[in-house]
Structures are given as C-alpha cells and as structure tokens.
C-alpha cells in the first residue's frame, strides 16, 4: 500500500468512519515501520469499533484486507474516550 499524503482524497472522504480510522492507523504504522516493526504497539482511538478490527471478521472486503495487513505488526487497538484523549485531539487540529 502506498500512502502518499496525509489528506483524504474526495473518495476517501466519503468512507465510513471505521474505514477512515483504520486507514489512518495503517498509514501511520507503515510510515513508522522502521521504528516499530517487531515491537509491541498500542494505538489509542476514540472510535470504539476500531478495537475489533484485528479481533473479528469484518463484512467489508476493504477492512478485511487491512486487518490482514495489520498482522505484520504487533499492534493492539484500545479505546480511549475523546475527552480523555487530549493529545490526539491537539495533534489532529494542528495547522499545516
């Protein structure tokens, strides 16, 4: 998978929230692959359904492919409520 930019394309903007969150997680894991490969990684998200992407079979072919791609990493997704996830909230609102 080649993730060239950090902005969503018009097609990606129409995706469901779970797909956007999963795409962002995979993009970040691939970007930092050299540092995190073969090391345990915990991804905190305020989107609770994302925690099940590696645990259960999805009905979406795209999510299934991404779940398979995630198997190369030692990654665990954990839910953290948006109010408690202040660091991510600040980072997502940075002006470029």
C-alpha positions as CSV (number, residue, x, y, z in Angstrom):
1,X,0.0,0.0,0.0
2,X,1.3,3.4,-0.9
3,X,0.1,6.2,1.3
4,X,1.4,9.3,-0.3
5,X,-0.2,12.1,1.6
6,X,-1.9,12.9,4.9
7,X,-5.0,14.4,3.4
8,X,-8.0,12.3,2.4
9,X,-8.9,12.2,-1.3
10,X,-12.6,13.0,-2.2
11,X,-13.3,9.3,-2.4
12,X,-11.7,8.6,1.0
13,X,-13.8,11.5,2.5
14,X,-16.9,9.5,1.6
15,X,-15.8,6.4,3.5
16,X,-17.4,5.4,6.8
17,X,-15.7,6.4,10.0
18,X,-14.3,3.0,10.7
19,X,-12.6,2.9,7.3
20,X,-11.1,6.4,7.8
21,X,-9.8,5.5,11.3
22,X,-8.4,2.2,10.0
23,X,-6.8,3.8,7.0
24,X,-5.1,6.4,9.3
25,X,-3.8,3.7,11.6
26,X,-2.4,1.7,8.8
27,X,-0.9,4.8,7.2
28,X,0.9,5.7,10.5
29,X,2.1,2.1,11.1
30,X,3.5,2.0,7.6
31,X,5.2,5.4,8.0
32,X,6.9,4.4,11.2
33,X,7.5,0.8,10.2
34,X,11.3,1.0,10.6
35,X,10.9,2.0,14.2
36,X,8.0,-0.2,15.3
37,X,8.5,-3.4,13.3
38,X,8.7,-6.4,15.6
39,X,7.9,-4.3,18.7
40,X,4.6,-4.1,20.5
41,X,2.5,-1.0,19.6
42,X,-0.7,0.3,21.2
43,X,-2.9,2.5,19.2
44,X,-5.4,4.6,21.2
45,X,-8.5,5.7,19.4
46,X,-11.8,7.4,20.3
47,X,-13.5,5.2,17.8
48,X,-14.5,2.1,19.7
49,X,-15.3,-0.2,16.6
50,X,-11.7,0.1,15.6
51,X,-10.7,-2.0,18.5
52,X,-12.4,-5.0,16.9
53,X,-10.6,-4.8,13.5
54,X,-8.0,-7.3,14.5
55,X,-10.3,-9.5,16.7
56,X,-13.2,-10.4,14.4
57,X,-14.1,-11.0,10.8
58,X,-15.5,-7.9,9.1
59,X,-18.1,-7.8,6.4
60,X,-16.2,-5.3,4.4
61,X,-13.6,-6.6,1.9
62,X,-11.5,-3.5,2.4
63,X,-11.5,-3.8,6.2
64,X,-10.6,-7.5,5.8
65,X,-7.6,-6.7,3.6
66,X,-6.5,-4.0,6.1
67,X,-6.9,-6.4,9.0
68,X,-4.6,-8.9,7.2
69,X,-2.1,-6.1,6.6
70,X,-2.1,-5.3,10.3
71,X,-1.0,-8.8,11.1
72,X,2.6,-7.9,10.2
73,X,2.6,-5.7,13.3
74,X,2.3,-6.4,17.0
75,X,-0.5,-3.9,17.3
76,X,-3.3,-3.6,19.9
77,X,-6.1,-1.1,19.5
78,X,-7.5,0.4,22.6
79,X,-10.5,2.7,23.1
80,X,-9.9,6.0,24.8
81,X,-12.8,8.4,25.1
82,X,-12.3,11.6,23.1
83,X,-12.4,13.8,26.2
84,X,-9.6,11.7,27.8
85,X,-7.5,11.5,24.5
86,X,-6.4,15.2,24.7
87,X,-3.0,14.6,22.9
88,X,-4.5,13.1,19.8
89,X,-7.2,15.8,19.8
90,X,-4.5,18.6,19.8
91,X,-2.4,16.8,17.1
92,X,-5.4,16.4,14.8
93,X,-6.1,20.1,14.9
94,X,-2.6,21.4,14.1
95,X,-2.5,23.9,11.3
96,X,-0.2,22.8,8.5
